[in-house]
Amino acid sequence: MNLTNLFKIAIRALVRNKLRAFLTMLGIIIGVASVIAMLAIGEGSKKSIQDQMSSMGTNLIMVMPNMQRRGGVSLGASSSMALKYSDVTAIRNEAASIAAVSPAVNANGQVIYGNQNTQTSIYGVSEEYLDIRKLEIQSGRIFNSNEVRSMSKVCILGQTVVDNLFGKGADPVGISIRIKNLPFEIIGVLKDKGESGMGQDQDDLILAPYTTVQRRLAAVDYINGIYASAVSEEKSASAITEVEEILRRTHKIKESEEDDFRIMSQSELLETVSSITNIMKYLLGAIAGISLLVGGIGIMNIMFVSVTERTREIGLRMSIGGRGKDILRQFLVESMLLSLLGGAVGIIFGYLIAKGAGTLMNMPPVVTSQSIVLAFAVCFIIGVFFGWYPAKKASNLSPIDALRYE
């Protein structure tokens, strides 16, 4: 019996029992739709995080103090005074692969304007920081080197701080505010960056000269971190090596001793985030794939019912010359049709579910061609695997016993 006739017979058998065929396919539809939607949402969230991190520059390098330990207990990086401004000067002068470098001194405090106030983070940086972090000025200007040297009380506000103190759409350049009860003049406003991939508000901040934050707000003589940018993304690895060598020398760290600092690059962070999101994506896909297994069991069950119902038909076919392998192929084709049709409908529903979820989560889902090919391949395997045993049972029936079956 040729393949065309097998498909015609299989389609007629499914059409005779439309409701049963649909309910059988429903398990496959739900399973495939779940897998497609979960993989698309996972891939979309991964791409969204990567895009937002890349917007900060893939050649970004961050130097932070290492965890201090006392008596085997970690005191945290914030307790370390390992980094000084002299480290910034050494990196700027000696690291050939570094294009720009800025110290960072962090502080938190209440910001007041009139009867409005808000809690925010204040970052003390140099004028190179904006280029390093890919930040742009919407109005006003960045502070200059003279203002940094003289510890001027000037600042640049993020959009969230502007909205909280002055209301949406306001341009507060030239106005004075109070940070920890010290008057600061607003000389600029940053362009809106929105939330980061981790849900952090990137606009809830104030930038000021690092000298001002260090001496007037934090009252420390060390810095909390160093931000630098490599000459190019390709030079990031050599830039990290240079920075490590310079800091080990300036900190007089012996060969046998651990670094009192840690260096992170944006590319490393991207790789870490990608690996985490990949694990989550495949975990979600695997959980959704369980429903595919349930759908396959449903196909096997209904094929057993079909074999039992059509025992006399099988006997009749065999008595007029039908071979066992023809019967086997007939039921296998029916099983595969159920699985593949359910898979096709499931892919469409999965795409629509992913789009709807992406709209609600404000994140574009990514339906890849690989996930669609995988879905069809799995459906084909399910059709063959779960249809084989019932089809084999049908092909092994004795024609005489089948004809006598009531």
N, C-alpha and C positions, 0 to 999 in steps of 0.2 A: 504494500500500500504506500503510495507516494505521500510526500509531506503536505501537499495541497489538500488531499482528501482527509488526512488526519486533522488538519486545522478546521476544515468544514464540519467534520463530525464533532470535534471538541466544542466549536462555537454553538452548534445546534444543541448539544447537551447542556451547555451553560444557559442558553436562552430559555430552554424548557423549565429551568429552575432559577429564574432571575433573582428572586428575593434571597434564596439560599446562597447563590453565587455572590451577591452583593455583601451579605453579612460575613461570608468567608473572607472576601477581599478587604472588609473593613479593618480587620486586624493588621493586615499589611499596610493599608492606607495610613492608619494611625501611627504605626511603627516608622514608616518611611518619612512621613510628615514630621514626626518628632526628631528623627535623626537630622534631616535637612535643616529644620529650624534651629536646633541646638548648635550644629556646626556653623551655620550662617551667623548666628548671634555671637558665638565664640570668636569666629574669625573677624567679625565686625568690631567687637570690643578690642581685640588685639591690634587691629589696624588703627583704630581711633587713638589708643594709647601711644602707639608708635609714632603716629603723625604729630601728636601733641608734644611728645618728647623730642622728636626731630626738629620741631619748630624752635626749640631752645638751642639748636646747633649740635650736630653730631660730633663736632670737634671740641666740645666742652670738656674740661678737666677740673675736678674738684679735689682739693686737699683738705682733709679734716683731721683734727687731733685724734689719736688712737685712744681706745678705752684704757683708762688708768686702773690699776689694780692695787689694792692694799690689803695684805693679809688674805689673799685669795679671793677678795670681794671686788667686783667691778664697780668703780665709782662713776662710770659713764664718761663719754667724750667731752661733755660740757664742763667737767671739772678739770680738764687738762689745760695747762698754760704753755703747751709745747710750741705753738706757732707765734712768731713775732713779725713785726713789719720788716725786719731785716731779711727774713726769708723771702718776702715778696721782692725786695730789692735784688737779692741774689738771683732769683729766678728770672726777673726782668733783664738783668745784665748778662747772665751766663747761658740761659737756655735758648739755643738757636732755633728750636722747633716751636717755640711759644710766640704767638703773635701779640697777645695782650694778657695782662694779669692784674687782678684787683684783690685787695684784702676784703674781708667781710667781718664786721662786728655786729652781733645780733642783740637786740633788746626788745622787750615788750612793755607796753605802757598805755595809759589812758591819754587820748587826744581830745582836746576841748576846743570848741568854737562857739562862743555865745552860750546859749543854753543847751547846745547839742554836744554829746560826747560819744566816743567809741573806743573799744579796746582793739589794738592792732599790733602788728610786728613792725619794728623799725630796723632797717638794715643800713649799717654804716659801710659805705663802699667808696671806691674811687670813680673818677669820670669814665674809666674804661669798662665799667661793669655793664653798662647798657648794651654795648657792642657784643660783649661776651655772652650775655643772656638773651640776645636778640630782642631787647625791649625798645619800644619807640616812644618818642615824646609826642603827645597830641597837641599840647599847647604849652607855651613857655620855653624853658631851656634846661640844660643840665648844668650842674655846678662846675666851676672851673678849678684849676690847680691852685690858684690864689686862695679861693674859698676853702679848699681842703687844708692848705697849710695854716690858714688863720683860724681854723675851727669855727667857721661861720655857721650861724644858726639859720640855715636854709634847708629846704626839703622839697621832694617831689612826691606827689600823692598818686596812689593807685585809684582806679575808678570806684571801687567799693567804698573806700574811705571818703572820697568826694561825695558819693551818694548819701552816705550816712551822716555827714556833717553839713552838707550844703544842699542836698536834694539833687535829683536827676537833671542832667543837662547843664548844671552850673559850671562856670569856669572861675575857680578861686585864685588864679594866679595873681600875686601881689598882696593877697590877704595874709594876715598873721594868725597862727593857731598856737595852742599851748600843748607841748609834749612833756609829760611829767613836770608840769608847772614851769617849763622854760618856753619863752616865746620863740617861734620859728616862722620865717617868712616862706610862703609857698612860691617857688620859682618855676614850677612845671607840673604837668599832669601826664601820666602815662596812658598810652592807648590800651583799650580793653583787651584782655587776653582770655577771660573766661576761666572755667574750671580746668584743672589738670586731669590727666587720665585717672588719677587716684581720687578724684573728687575734691581736691584742694582748691580753694579760691585763690587764683594767682594775682588778683587785683586788690586783695586786702593787705596792703603793705605801704610803708613809707620809706623812701630812700633819702639818705642824708650823707654828708661827708663822713668818712670813717673816723677821722680825727675828732669830729664833734660828738659822735655816738660813743666813741671809746673813752673820751675824757669827761664829757659833760653829762652823758646819760648812763653809761655802764660803769664808769669810773674804774677801768681796768687798763693794764699796760700791755696786754696781749691781744691777739685777734682770734676769732672763732673759726675762721676758715680762709682758704684762698681759692678764688675762681680764676681760671685761665682758659684760653682758647689756643689750640694748636694752629699752626700755619695752614694746615689742611687736614681733612679726615684721615688721609693716608699717613700723615705724620704723627697721628695721635699716639701710637705705640712708642715711637722714639721720643716724643715729648714727655711721656710718662716716665720713661727710663732716665731722661735728663733730670727731671724734677726730683725723682727719687735719689739720684746720685748727689745732687746739690744739697738737698735737705739732710741726707745722712752725714754729709761732710760738715755743714753748718751746725748741725745738732751734735756733732762729735760722737756719733754712734759707732761702736766697734762692730767688727764683722760678726761676732757671735751674738750680738744683742738685737732685739726686735726693734722695729721702727716705732717711734712715738707719734707717728702720723699714718694716715691711710690715704691712698690716692684712688679716686674713682673717675672713670670716663663715661661719657654719655653713651658710647657704643656698648660698653660693658653693661650699663643699666638697661639698654635696649635688649640686649641678649638675655639678661635675667628675666625681664618682664615677658619677653617672647616665650621663654621656656615655661614660665608659670602659666601664662594664658593658654599655651598649647596643652599643658597637662589638664587644665580645667576644661578646655574645649573637648578633648578626647574622653575625659571622664563623663561629661554631659552626654556626649555621643554614645558612649558605652551604655549608660543608664537608659537612654532612649532606645538603644538597640535591643534591650530586653523585650520590648513590646513587639519587635520584629520576630523574635523567637516564639512568642505567644501566637503571633499571626501564622507562623509556619506550622505550629502544632494544630491550629485550626484548619489549615489546608489538609494536613494528613488525616485529621478526623473526618472531614467532609468527603475526602476521597475514599475512605473505608466505607462510608455510608453509600457512596455512589457505586462502588464495586458490588456491595451487597444487593442494592436495588436492581442492578443491571446484570445479575448473574445469568438469567435466562438469555439475555441479549448476547452476553459473552459466549455462552454455549452454542447459540445459533450461529454466530460468526465463525466459531471454530469448526462447526459441523459442515459448513459450506466452503471450507478451505482456509479459513483465517489462521495465521500462525501465532504462536505465543508471543514472538517479538513484535507483531503488529498490535496485539492487545496491549503489550507493555508500552509501546510508543503512544498509543491512543490516550492512555490514562496519564502518561507523563506530559503530553502536550496540554491536556486539560489543566493539570496542576501548574505547569509553567505559565499558561495563559492567565490563570487566576492570580498568580504571583506578580507577573509583569504588568498586567492591567492595574492591579492594586498599587504597584510601585509608581506607575506613571501618574495616577491620580494623586498619590501621596506626595510626589515631588511638587506638583502644582499647589497643593494645600500647604506643604511645608514652606514654599516660597512666600505665599500670602501671609502665613503666620509670622514668618521672619520679618516681613515688611511691616506688619502691624506692630510687632514687638519693638522693632527699630524706631518706629515713629513715637511710641510711648516712651522709650528710653532715650530719645534724642540721639540716636546712634545708627548710622547706616549699616545694615547687615550685609555680609558678603557671601553670596551663594556661588561657590566655586564649581567649575566644570568637573573637578575631581570628585566632589561630593555627589554630584549627579551620576557620574559613571559608576562610582562605588555603590550607590543606592541600587542602580539597575543590576550590577554584578551580584550584589547580595540577594536581590529578588530572584534572579535566575538560579542561584545556588540553592535558595530556599525551595523554589519550585521543584528542582531536581531532587534535592535531598529528602524533603518531606513527601514528595509524590512517588519516590522510587518504590518504597515497600508496598504501599497499596497496589501500585501498578504491577509489581512483581507477583503479588498474591493473585491478581486477576489473571495474569498470563499463565500461571501454574494450575489453574482450574481444569478439572477433567471435563471435556465436552458433554459426556453422558450425565455426570453428576450435576453439571450446570443446567442442562435441559430439564432434569427432574426436579430442580429447585423450585419450591413454592414460595 
